[in-house]
Every structure is written in structure tokens, then in C-alpha cells.
């Protein structure tokens, strides 16, 4: 087993197409050798510009990296993101026994929203900054949908930390978006409410349409409600039965009146009213 004392490295400068560049070459605790680009070299006098490195600042960058490696915070798993996502999907389906509908949602989100961006990257290459860029590209989705995808991504990397030894979860460094609740209310006219009542399967359903949470009663108002069910203000829950009974009585009376009108129309020989009424239509003999 490799010990933390074996972690070491050095910096060197190499001439590139756009000028000199500082590189670091170091050995991790597990024995793997890594060469990584630090940044462009600053060759002029004075304080270096942002993004440029002198030899001293490049060595400081390497010292911080080696300290993280000694603490076990830098691990090269070599596991691709798509493999980690496949393991999380397996875990969700087999170990957690998620529902088939949930699994379809998970698979579609991984395939269409994540693999297209993170595919080909190893799990240690996915940083909070990369996740921010990925999320900003989901402009067609709402904040709630983005947070939902971020929760799935968090599950993938939590599983990767347990299975592959990833030291940190990059999603933990990404803040969730603020969700705004949108309430779209479609207000019905009194005539539309009564049309809904007439189209009900039975009188009980019609009463429910009028009394459930009292939205319909408040909408109709006293001028459109039968006298039996007029209520000046919302009543306690124990009064709901009385309200329903009153609505049922009023509806029964209304149905009886419509039946009388229908019979009168039939006897007069005009079938237009009978054909237009659906709540009290009598089947043909």
C-alpha cells in the first residue's frame, strides 16, 4: 500500500504555440503519475496578470495540490460519468426498488439531459463550475425542473463516492435555484357552472361540483344559488353535510321541473327541447 509520504512532484515550463506554459508533474498516494497544465507563464516584469503564473506561483499551486493529495482528497478513479450514472440507475432499480415510472423518468433524464454534456468525462473531471455551465444551458426548463435534475445528479455522485472512492461530491458546491409558484386560475361564469352541474353523471356528483371546498358556491353568488343552499360566508366542516343536502334537494326539484318541461314539449310535438337536454333525457321506449 502506498503511503502519503510518497506524494511528490515538480513544476516545469514548456514552450507552447501561444507562448510559454507552466506544467506540473506529480505522483499520487496510489502511485499514479500525473502531468497537468497549470497555466501560461508570466515573462514580463511586475505583477503577473490574472491567469498567468510565475515559477513561484506555479510552485505554490503545486504545493496546495500535493497537500490535498496527502489528505486523500485527490483520487484518479478513471470512471466515466456514464458508467457512474449506469451504476446509480442499477442501484435505484434493484436496491431501492423504485417504481417503473420513476425509473423511466430517471433514464430519460440521464440520457437526454446529462450524458449529452458530461459524457466522455471522468467523474473527477466534473467540477461545480462544470455543473453550473451545464445547468445554465438548460434554458428551456423551469427552475423546478432544473432542481429536480440537480437532485438526480447529486444521487449519481453520492453513489460514486461510495462505490468508486470519489473524495468529494461536486454537486454539494452548487446552490439550488429559487422556485416560483405559479397559480393559473380559470374562472367560470355562473352559466358555465350550471352547465357543469347539468352534465354531471348523477345528482351527487353535481352537488360535489357545487360544494367541494366551496369555490363554486362563492363563484355563483346569492343571485344564482337556490334559496336552500345560500350561505352568506364559509361554514365550518360540520355544516358541509347540511349544505350538500340542501343542494341535493334543490337539484332534485330542478330535475323534476325539467322533466315536466320535457314531457310538456313532447306532448306539444316539438322535440327540440328534448334533444338538447342531457341531464333529464328519458331513453326511448
C-alpha positions in Angstrom: 0.0 0.0 0.0 1.3 3.4 -0.9 1.8 5.9 1.9 1.1 9.6 1.9 4.8 10.4 2.2 5.3 9.2 -1.4 3.3 12.1 -2.8 5.7 14.4 -4.6 6.1 16.5 -7.7 7.7 19.4 -9.5 6.9 22.1 -12.0 8.5 22.8 -15.4 8.0 25.3 -18.2 7.3 24.3 -21.8 7.1 26.4 -24.9 3.7 26.3 -26.5 2.1 27.6 -29.7 0.9 30.7 -27.8 3.9 31.2 -25.6 5.5 29.5 -22.5 3.3 27.4 -20.2 3.8 26.1 -16.7 3.1 22.3 -16.1 3.1 20.2 -13.0 4.2 16.6 -12.8 3.4 14.7 -9.6 2.8 11.3 -8.1 -0.3 10.5 -6.1 -0.6 8.3 -3.0 -1.6 5.3 -5.0 1.5 5.5 -7.2 -0.2 7.1 -10.3 1.9 9.7 -12.1 0.0 12.8 -13.4 1.0 15.6 -15.6 -1.2 18.7 -15.6 -1.2 22.1 -17.2 -1.0 24.9 -14.7 -1.3 28.0 -16.9 0.5 30.5 -19.1 3.9 31.7 -17.9 4.4 35.4 -17.0 7.7 36.5 -18.6 7.4 40.3 -18.1 8.4 42.5 -15.2 6.0 43.5 -12.5 2.9 41.8 -11.1 1.6 39.0 -13.3 -1.8 39.5 -15.0 -4.8 37.4 -13.9 -4.5 33.8 -15.1 -0.7 34.0 -15.5 1.9 32.2 -13.3 5.4 32.8 -12.3 7.6 30.0 -11.1 6.9 30.9 -7.5 3.1 30.9 -8.0 3.2 27.7 -10.1 5.1 26.0 -7.2 2.5 27.4 -4.8 -0.2 25.9 -6.9 1.6 22.5 -6.8 2.0 22.6 -3.0 -1.7 23.1 -2.5 -2.4 20.2 -4.8 0.1 17.9 -3.1 -1.4 18.8 0.3 -4.8 17.8 -0.9 -3.4 14.6 -2.3 -1.8 13.7 1.1 -5.2 14.2 2.7 -6.8 11.8 0.3 -8.8 14.5 -1.4 -7.4 13.8 -4.9 -8.2 10.4 -6.4 -8.0 9.4 -10.0 -10.7 6.8 -10.4 -10.7 6.8 -14.2 -14.5 6.0 -14.1 -16.5 7.7 -16.8 -19.6 9.6 -15.9 -21.9 7.4 -18.0 -20.6 4.3 -16.0 -21.3 6.1 -12.7 -24.8 7.0 -14.0 -25.4 3.4 -15.0 -24.4 2.2 -11.5 -26.8 4.7 -9.9 -29.7 3.6 -12.2 -29.0 0.0 -11.3 -28.9 0.9 -7.6 -32.2 2.8 -7.8 -33.9 0.0 -9.6 -32.5 -3.1 -7.8 -31.5 -1.9 -4.4 -34.0 0.8 -3.7 -36.8 -0.8 -5.8 -38.0 2.4 -7.4 -41.2 2.3 -9.4 -41.1 1.7 -13.1 -42.5 5.2 -13.8 -39.7 6.7 -11.7 -37.1 4.6 -13.5 -38.4 5.8 -16.9 -38.0 9.4 -15.7 -34.5 8.7 -14.4 -33.3 7.0 -17.5 -34.7 9.7 -19.8 -33.2 12.5 -17.7 -29.8 10.8 -17.7 -29.8 10.0 -21.4 -31.2 13.3 -22.7 -30.0 15.9 -20.1 -26.8 14.6 -18.6 -24.9 12.2 -21.0 -25.0 14.8 -23.8 -22.9 17.2 -21.6 -20.9 15.0 -19.2 -20.5 12.0 -21.5 -16.8 11.2 -22.0 -15.7 13.0 -18.8 -14.4 11.1 -15.8 -16.2 11.7 -12.5 -13.3 13.6 -11.0 -13.4 15.9 -14.0 -16.9 17.0 -13.2 -16.5 20.2 -11.0 -19.0 22.6 -9.5 -18.1 25.0 -12.2 -18.9 22.4 -14.9 -22.2 21.7 -13.3 -23.0 25.4 -13.3 -22.3 25.6 -17.0 -24.4 22.5 -17.6 -27.4 23.9 -15.7 -27.2 27.3 -17.4 -27.6 25.5 -20.7 -31.0 24.1 -19.7 -32.7 27.4 -20.6 -35.8 25.7 -21.8 -36.6 24.2 -18.3 -38.1 25.8 -15.3 -36.3 26.3 -12.0 -38.2 23.4 -10.5 -37.1 21.0 -13.4 -33.5 22.2 -13.0 -33.6 21.5 -9.3 -35.0 18.0 -10.0 -32.2 17.2 -12.4 -29.7 18.5 -9.9 -31.1 16.2 -7.3 -30.6 13.2 -9.6 -27.1 14.3 -10.4 -26.4 14.6 -6.6 -27.6 11.0 -6.3 -25.2 9.8 -9.0 -22.2 11.4 -7.3 -23.2 10.3 -3.8 -23.2 6.8 -5.2 -19.9 7.3 -6.9 -18.4 8.4 -3.6 -19.4 5.2 -2.0 -18.6 2.8 -4.9 -15.5 4.4 -6.6 -14.0 6.3 -3.7 -14.6 9.7 -5.1 -13.4 12.0 -2.3 -15.9 14.8 -2.7 -19.4 15.3 -4.3 -19.2 18.3 -6.7 -22.9 18.8 -6.6 -22.6 19.8 -2.9 -20.9 23.0 -4.1 -23.8 24.1 -6.3 -26.8 26.0 -4.9 -30.3 25.1 -5.8 -32.4 27.7 -7.7 -35.3 29.5 -6.2 -38.6 28.1 -7.3 -41.5 30.4 -8.0 -45.0 29.0 -7.6 -47.3 29.9 -10.5 -51.1 29.6 -9.9 -53.2 29.8 -13.0 -56.9 30.2 -12.2 -59.6 29.8 -14.8 -62.8 31.5 -13.5 -66.1 30.1 -14.8 -69.2 32.1 -15.4 -72.4 31.2 -13.5 -73.9 29.8 -16.7 -70.8 27.6 -17.2 -71.1 26.3 -13.6 -74.7 25.3 -14.1 -73.7 23.6 -17.4 -71.2 21.6 -15.5 -73.9 20.6 -13.0 -76.3 19.5 -15.8 -73.5 17.4 -17.3 -72.8 15.5 -14.1 -73.3 11.8 -14.0 -75.7 12.0 -11.1 -77.1 14.4 -8.6 -74.4 13.5 -6.0 -71.6 14.5 -8.4 -73.4 17.7 -9.2 -73.6 18.5 -5.5 -69.9 17.8 -5.2 -69.2 20.2 -8.1 -71.0 23.0 -6.1 -69.8 22.3 -2.6 -66.2 20.9 -2.7 -64.1 23.5 -0.9 -66.9 25.9 -1.6 -65.3 27.5 -4.8 -68.4 27.1 -6.9 -70.8 28.5 -4.2 -68.6 31.5 -3.8 -68.5 31.9 -7.6 -72.2 31.7 -8.2 -73.2 34.2 -5.6 -76.6 34.6 -3.9 -78.3 35.7 -7.1 -77.7 32.4 -8.8 -78.0 29.9 -5.9 -81.2 28.2 -4.9 -82.6 29.5 -1.6 -82.0 26.2 0.1 -78.2 26.4 -0.3 -77.5 30.2 0.1 -74.7 30.7 2.6 -73.5 34.2 3.5 -69.9 33.0 4.3 -67.9 29.8 4.6 -69.2 27.5 7.2 -67.3 25.0 9.5 -66.7 21.5 8.3 -69.7 20.0 10.3 -72.1 22.2 8.3 -71.0 20.8 5.0 -73.5 17.9 5.2 -76.4 20.3 5.6 -75.1 22.3 2.6 -74.9 19.1 0.5 -78.4 18.0 1.5 -79.7 21.4 0.5 -78.0 21.2 -2.9 -79.4 17.8 -3.5 -82.9 18.9 -2.7 -82.6 21.9 -5.0 -81.2 19.7 -7.8 -83.9 17.1 -7.3 -86.5 19.9 -7.6 -84.8 21.3 -10.7 -84.6 17.9 -12.3 -88.3 17.3 -11.7 -89.1 20.7 -13.2 -87.0 19.9 -16.3 -88.8 16.5 -16.7 -92.2 18.3 -16.6 -90.9 20.7 -19.2 -89.7 17.9 -21.3 -93.0 15.9 -21.1 -94.9 19.1 -22.0 -92.6 19.7 -25.0 -93.1 16.1 -26.2 -96.8 16.3 -25.9 -96.8 19.5 -27.9 -94.9 17.8 -30.7 -91.8 19.9 -30.5 -88.7 17.7 -29.8 -86.1 20.4 -29.9 -86.0 20.8 -26.2 -85.9 17.1 -25.5 -82.9 16.7 -27.8 -80.9 19.5 -26.2 -81.4 18.4 -22.6 -78.9 15.8 -21.4 -79.5 15.8 -17.6 -83.1 14.6 -17.7 -83.3 12.8 -21.1 -85.6 9.8 -21.0 -84.5 6.8 -23.1 -86.7 5.9 -26.0 -89.1 3.0 -25.3 
